[in-house]
Every structure is written in structure tokens, then in C-alpha cells.
Amino acid sequence: MIASVPETAMLGRQVEGSEHSGGTENGGEKEKCLSHMSEQSYNHNVTAEKNDFSNWVRYAFGDVRLANELARSRNRADVARILNNRISWLQRKLLLKIWSAPCG
């Protein structure tokens, strides 16, 4: 699944002297944090000019497909749905890889 990323690549990572707080280690945690994020914080990260979720995924994980989907999101519910779908797809892909690996 999605691996841990460097601290400098984390969206929402607490930075000394920053007003933003709450760190996340991976995409699953980011999806969970999304449901607890204030509307003000969400609106700071997603505007008509930028989408920090999309940028974070593109540059921290290199998942261009997910980043493009997030860039087209219109609201918090879209972001949550897109993240849930991608995480589920990655989990299924990982399970198939494990199940198809030779034994022994």
C-alpha cells in the first residue's frame, strides 16, 4: 500500500512556528484526517487556484493518476471518495500480488 513519506512531503505536517498542525504518515491516515479537518483548514488547502491534496500525492507518492483525480475534485466529499476508492484499489492489487506469488 502507500508507504511512509519524508516529513518534508507531508501535507498538514506541523512545522515549527506554523499555524497548521497534525501530521500524517501515509494516505490512509490522510483520508482519516480529512474527516476531522476543519472547514477553514480544508479551504486553505483546496482553492480555485490550488489543490494541496493533489500536489501532495503527486510529489510525495508519484501517483499521477490519483493526483489528477484529486485535482478534479469539487469538495471534501469528492476527495474522501477518491481517496477511499484508490486505497481500496491498492489494497486489492497488493492482495492479488501476494496471492499470485509462488510459495516455498
Backbone as ProteinMPNN parsed JSONL, in Angstrom:
{"seq_chain_A": "MIASVPETAMLGRQVEGSEHSGGTENGGEKEKCLSHMSEQSYNHNVTAEKNDFSNWVRYAFGDVRLANELARSRNRADVARILNNRISWLQRKLLLKIWSAPCG", "coords_chain_A": {"N_chain_A": [[0.844, -1.183, 0.0], [0.335, 2.347, 0.337], [3.319, 3.851, 1.158], [5.279, 5.14, 3.934], [6.21, 8.576, 3.939], [8.722, 11.125, 3.362], [9.196, 13.582, 5.936], [9.163, 16.209, 4.987], [7.461, 16.082, 2.867], [4.91, 15.861, 3.732], [1.559, 16.696, 3.808], [-0.081, 19.023, 5.786], [1.596, 18.628, 7.9], [2.953, 19.412, 11.01], [4.759, 22.324, 11.352], [7.435, 23.985, 12.819], [6.514, 26.975, 14.318], [4.394, 27.266, 12.643], [0.926, 27.754, 11.814], [-0.49, 25.563, 11.176], [-1.332, 22.216, 11.976], [-0.913, 18.764, 12.984], [0.17, 15.778, 11.949], [0.658, 13.406, 9.279], [1.318, 10.11, 8.24], [0.833, 8.455, 6.078], [-1.237, 7.742, 3.166], [-3.664, 6.565, 4.003], [-3.953, 7.528, 6.6], [-4.161, 10.207, 5.974], [-6.627, 10.285, 4.682], [-8.275, 9.626, 6.837], [-7.773, 11.82, 8.481], [-8.909, 13.818, 6.993], [-11.67, 13.738, 7.479], [-11.785, 14.862, 9.967], [-10.802, 17.35, 9.687], [-10.972, 20.872, 9.911], [-13.326, 23.079, 8.337], [-12.21, 25.492, 7.6], [-9.473, 24.857, 7.468], [-9.521, 22.916, 5.435], [-10.427, 24.515, 3.294], [-8.252, 26.175, 3.091], [-6.332, 24.479, 2.027], [-7.462, 23.594, -0.351], [-8.334, 25.346, -3.062], [-9.646, 27.505, -5.664], [-7.386, 28.045, -7.088], [-5.419, 26.22, -6.295], [-4.66, 22.826, -5.231], [-3.795, 21.279, -2.597], [-3.916, 18.638, -1.725], [-3.854, 17.135, -4.076], [-1.339, 17.952, -5.095], [0.347, 17.037, -3.018], [0.012, 14.238, -3.161], [0.928, 13.783, -5.787], [3.687, 14.614, -5.699], [4.793, 13.502, -3.343], [4.151, 10.777, -3.422], [4.174, 10.091, -6.088], [1.965, 9.282, -7.492], [0.382, 9.775, -10.109], [-2.062, 9.337, -11.365], [-3.942, 9.27, -9.201], [-3.439, 11.84, -8.203], [-4.311, 13.439, -10.344], [-7.044, 12.817, -10.339], [-7.746, 13.847, -7.832], [-7.22, 16.537, -8.298], [-9.337, 17.239, -9.875], [-11.399, 17.181, -8.1], [-14.269, 18.47, -6.422], [-15.139, 19.053, -3.887], [-14.952, 18.324, -0.327], [-16.208, 15.842, 0.127], [-15.888, 14.611, -2.375], [-13.071, 14.341, -2.403], [-12.69, 12.57, -0.249], [-14.088, 10.312, -1.209], [-12.624, 9.709, -3.527], [-10.077, 9.172, -2.421], [-10.72, 6.959, -0.777], [-11.545, 5.105, -2.744], [-9.154, 4.769, -4.23], [-7.367, 3.785, -2.292], [-8.65, 1.378, -1.647], [-8.424, 0.096, -4.144], [-5.619, -0.137, -4.33], [-5.145, -1.822, -2.145], [-6.5, -4.169, -2.982], [-4.957, -4.749, -5.256], [-2.474, -5.275, -4.065], [-3.136, -7.543, -2.531], [-3.765, -9.359, -4.585], [-1.253, -9.593, -5.73], [0.169, -10.783, -3.644], [-1.252, -13.206, -3.381], [-0.732, -14.386, -5.835], [1.93, -14.879, -5.792], [4.677, -17.147, -5.911], [4.812, -20.028, -3.817], [6.961, -21.136, -1.201]], "CA_chain_A": [[0.0, 0.0, 0.0], [1.087, 3.593, 0.308], [4.388, 3.813, 2.157], [5.564, 6.388, 4.645], [6.897, 9.553, 3.101], [9.575, 12.039, 4.127], [8.485, 14.609, 6.687], [9.02, 17.42, 4.181], [6.439, 15.884, 1.848], [3.617, 15.615, 4.365], [0.557, 17.751, 3.83], [-0.641, 19.185, 7.109], [2.609, 18.32, 8.9], [3.228, 20.562, 11.862], [6.056, 22.947, 11.13], [7.692, 24.912, 13.909], [6.091, 28.336, 14.032], [3.286, 27.26, 11.693], [-0.414, 27.676, 12.387], [-1.059, 24.279, 10.778], [-0.865, 21.144, 12.84], [-1.405, 17.426, 12.722], [0.972, 15.097, 10.944], [0.174, 12.15, 8.743], [2.411, 9.306, 7.738], [0.518, 7.802, 4.807], [-2.506, 8.118, 2.551], [-4.782, 6.121, 4.835], [-4.094, 8.481, 7.684], [-4.627, 11.479, 5.401], [-8.06, 10.127, 4.453], [-8.91, 9.706, 8.152], [-7.655, 13.199, 8.95], [-9.81, 14.65, 6.195], [-12.988, 13.803, 8.109], [-11.67, 15.659, 11.188], [-10.231, 18.644, 9.325], [-11.924, 21.979, 9.932], [-13.672, 23.641, 7.028], [-11.217, 26.539, 7.339], [-8.235, 24.201, 7.058], [-9.756, 22.319, 4.114], [-10.489, 25.608, 2.318], [-6.887, 26.69, 2.927], [-5.601, 23.506, 1.212], [-8.115, 23.407, -1.657], [-8.94, 26.586, -3.551], [-9.774, 27.529, -7.125], [-6.041, 28.166, -7.652], [-4.515, 25.135, -5.899], [-5.204, 21.68, -4.514], [-2.644, 20.721, -1.897], [-4.049, 17.177, -1.683], [-3.374, 16.652, -5.366], [0.108, 18.189, -5.151], [0.985, 16.155, -2.044], [0.014, 12.878, -3.717], [1.775, 13.775, -6.981], [5.109, 14.757, -5.424], [5.239, 12.628, -2.257], [3.954, 9.377, -3.771], [4.338, 9.862, -7.519], [0.739, 8.666, -8.005], [-0.156, 10.787, -11.013], [-3.486, 9.037, -11.581], [-4.681, 9.756, -8.036], [-3.279, 13.298, -8.155], [-5.2, 14.028, -11.353], [-8.422, 12.685, -9.857], [-7.925, 14.81, -6.741], [-7.221, 17.888, -8.866], [-10.679, 17.484, -10.421], [-12.407, 17.111, -7.034], [-15.014, 19.727, -6.234], [-15.416, 19.291, -2.474], [-14.389, 17.384, 0.639], [-16.805, 14.516, -0.105], [-15.2, 14.064, -3.556], [-11.719, 13.959, -2.0], [-12.808, 11.364, 0.58], [-14.497, 9.209, -2.083], [-11.488, 9.404, -4.405], [-9.06, 8.526, -1.594], [-11.209, 5.631, -0.395], [-11.51, 4.24, -3.931], [-7.778, 4.459, -4.597], [-6.811, 2.931, -1.251], [-9.245, 0.05, -1.853], [-7.811, -0.474, -5.345], [-4.253, -0.51, -3.987], [-5.215, -2.99, -1.267], [-6.834, -5.328, -3.829], [-3.793, -5.015, -6.094], [-1.482, -5.888, -3.195], [-3.598, -8.899, -2.211], [-3.594, -10.193, -5.775], [0.181, -9.842, -5.887], [0.539, -11.74, -2.61], [-1.877, -14.49, -3.685], [-0.156, -14.957, -7.046], [3.362, -15.141, -5.58], [4.965, -18.575, -5.717], [5.037, -20.471, -2.44], [8.094, -22.003, -0.957]], "C_chain_A": [[0.885, 1.241, 0.0], [2.076, 3.606, 1.464], [4.533, 5.153, 2.851], [6.376, 7.294, 3.74], [7.76, 10.451, 3.963], [8.754, 13.136, 4.788], [8.234, 15.851, 5.841], [7.916, 17.298, 3.145], [5.046, 15.77, 2.434], [2.741, 16.849, 4.363], [0.004, 17.839, 5.239], [0.358, 18.897, 8.223], [2.881, 19.574, 9.715], [4.643, 21.046, 11.623], [6.247, 23.968, 12.237], [7.33, 26.329, 13.49], [4.919, 28.415, 13.068], [1.958, 27.199, 12.422], [-1.065, 26.334, 12.087], [-0.513, 23.189, 11.662], [-1.442, 19.819, 12.407], [-0.619, 16.78, 11.614], [0.298, 13.836, 10.462], [1.351, 11.414, 8.157], [2.1, 8.673, 6.39], [-0.859, 8.213, 4.326], [-3.711, 7.723, 3.369], [-5.028, 7.071, 5.983], [-4.594, 9.817, 7.164], [-6.13, 11.421, 5.176], [-8.804, 10.235, 5.778], [-8.894, 11.137, 8.671], [-8.621, 14.127, 8.23], [-11.165, 14.808, 6.879], [-12.972, 14.649, 9.38], [-11.136, 17.06, 10.927], [-11.314, 19.725, 9.358], [-12.194, 22.466, 8.509], [-12.661, 24.709, 6.628], [-9.907, 25.93, 6.837], [-8.385, 23.575, 5.674], [-9.728, 23.415, 3.046], [-9.134, 26.28, 2.113], [-6.102, 25.792, 1.961], [-6.178, 23.317, -0.182], [-8.833, 24.696, -2.023], [-9.112, 26.477, -5.065], [-8.404, 27.551, -7.795], [-5.132, 26.982, -7.342], [-5.296, 23.994, -5.249], [-4.014, 20.976, -3.869], [-2.713, 19.203, -1.779], [-3.475, 16.572, -2.958], [-1.856, 16.79, -5.465], [0.866, 17.247, -4.221], [1.103, 14.739, -2.6], [0.961, 12.786, -4.914], [3.267, 13.748, -6.621], [5.616, 13.842, -4.317], [5.187, 11.16, -2.649], [4.204, 9.077, -5.243], [3.126, 9.204, -8.148], [0.003, 9.707, -8.853], [-1.654, 10.584, -11.239], [-4.34, 9.578, -10.428], [-4.604, 11.281, -7.951], [-4.203, 13.989, -9.142], [-6.658, 13.94, -10.931], [-8.702, 13.695, -8.75], [-7.99, 16.238, -7.26], [-8.595, 18.252, -9.432], [-11.766, 17.476, -9.353], [-13.024, 18.485, -6.804], [-15.236, 20.064, -4.762], [-14.804, 18.185, -1.62], [-14.927, 15.971, 0.431], [-16.168, 13.842, -1.32], [-13.814, 13.555, -3.18], [-11.772, 12.664, -1.201], [-13.155, 10.151, -0.28], [-13.333, 8.761, -2.955], [-10.391, 8.676, -3.616], [-9.48, 7.11, -1.199], [-11.133, 4.66, -1.565], [-10.081, 3.826, -4.278], [-7.126, 3.534, -3.569], [-7.361, 1.515, -1.392], [-8.623, -0.641, -3.055], [-6.389, -0.95, -5.056], [-4.217, -1.738, -3.084], [-5.528, -4.253, -2.069], [-5.643, -5.73, -4.688], [-2.705, -5.727, -5.283], [-1.879, -7.325, -2.854], [-3.429, -9.835, -3.4], [-2.128, -10.54, -5.991], [0.653, -10.891, -4.884], [0.009, -13.134, -2.963], [-1.238, -15.167, -4.905], [1.332, -15.26, -6.923], [3.592, -16.634, -5.371], [5.246, -18.88, -4.25], [6.364, -21.23, -2.347], [9.382, -21.373, -1.01]], "O_chain_A": [[2.073, 1.158, -0.313], [1.697, 3.396, 2.617], [3.984, 6.164, 2.414], [7.132, 6.831, 2.886], [7.552, 10.532, 5.174], [7.732, 13.563, 4.251], [7.184, 16.482, 5.973], [7.476, 18.308, 2.595], [4.084, 15.596, 1.687], [3.13, 17.91, 4.852], [-0.347, 16.816, 5.827], [-0.018, 18.924, 9.395], [3.022, 20.666, 9.164], [5.6, 20.275, 11.684], [5.333, 24.728, 12.557], [7.775, 26.821, 12.453], [4.489, 29.511, 12.709], [1.872, 26.655, 13.523], [-2.089, 26.0, 12.682], [0.652, 23.233, 12.057], [-2.343, 19.756, 11.57], [-0.725, 17.187, 10.457], [-0.539, 13.262, 11.159], [2.281, 12.03, 7.636], [3.021, 8.38, 5.627], [-1.566, 8.954, 5.009], [-4.689, 8.468, 3.427], [-6.174, 7.386, 6.305], [-5.371, 10.491, 7.839], [-6.836, 12.392, 5.447], [-9.857, 10.87, 5.842], [-9.881, 11.612, 9.233], [-9.092, 15.109, 8.803], [-11.745, 15.893, 6.86], [-14.023, 15.106, 9.83], [-11.029, 17.867, 11.85], [-12.432, 19.512, 8.889], [-11.378, 22.279, 7.606], [-12.297, 24.82, 5.457], [-9.306, 26.436, 5.889], [-7.489, 23.685, 4.837], [-9.078, 23.258, 2.012], [-8.898, 26.888, 1.069], [-5.3, 26.286, 1.169], [-5.46, 22.92, -1.1], [-9.808, 25.087, -1.382], [-8.758, 25.462, -5.665], [-8.269, 27.126, -8.942], [-4.159, 26.76, -8.062], [-6.424, 24.167, -4.786], [-3.32, 20.185, -4.508], [-1.675, 18.543, -1.736], [-2.705, 15.613, -2.913], [-1.169, 15.852, -5.872], [1.912, 16.717, -4.595], [2.162, 14.117, -2.519], [1.712, 11.818, -5.039], [4.023, 12.951, -7.176], [6.779, 13.439, -4.354], [6.059, 10.38, -2.266], [4.424, 7.922, -5.607], [3.235, 8.624, -9.228], [-0.877, 10.418, -8.369], [-2.417, 11.548, -11.297], [-5.338, 10.261, -10.656], [-5.604, 11.936, -7.656], [-4.811, 15.01, -8.819], [-7.424, 14.88, -11.14], [-9.76, 14.323, -8.726], [-8.731, 17.062, -6.723], [-8.971, 19.424, -9.465], [-12.931, 17.736, -9.657], [-12.373, 19.517, -6.973], [-15.49, 21.219, -4.419], [-14.216, 17.234, -2.137], [-14.176, 15.003, 0.548], [-15.933, 12.634, -1.301], [-13.422, 12.462, -3.589], [-10.981, 11.753, -1.448], [-12.578, 9.079, -0.1], [-13.088, 7.564, -3.101], [-9.842, 7.68, -4.087], [-8.683, 6.175, -1.28], [-10.704, 3.518, -1.398], [-9.829, 2.66, -4.585], [-6.411, 2.602, -3.939], [-6.609, 0.549, -1.267], [-8.324, -1.834, -2.999], [-5.996, -2.036, -5.484], [-3.352, -2.599, -3.241], [-4.897, -5.291, -1.864], [-5.351, -6.918, -4.832], [-2.088, -6.676, -5.768], [-1.038, -8.223, -2.887], [-2.997, -10.976, -3.239], [-1.803, -11.657, -6.391], [1.437, -11.777, -5.224], [0.734, -14.123, -2.855], [-1.212, -16.395, -4.987], [1.931, -15.83, -7.835], [2.787, -17.305, -4.726], [5.847, -18.074, -3.54], [6.807, -21.871, -3.3], [10.401, -22.035, -0.815]]}, "name": "protein", "num_of_chains": 1, "seq": "MIASVPETAMLGRQVEGSEHSGGTENGGEKEKCLSHMSEQSYNHNVTAEKNDFSNWVRYAFGDVRLANELARSRNRADVARILNNRISWLQRKLLLKIWSAPCG"}
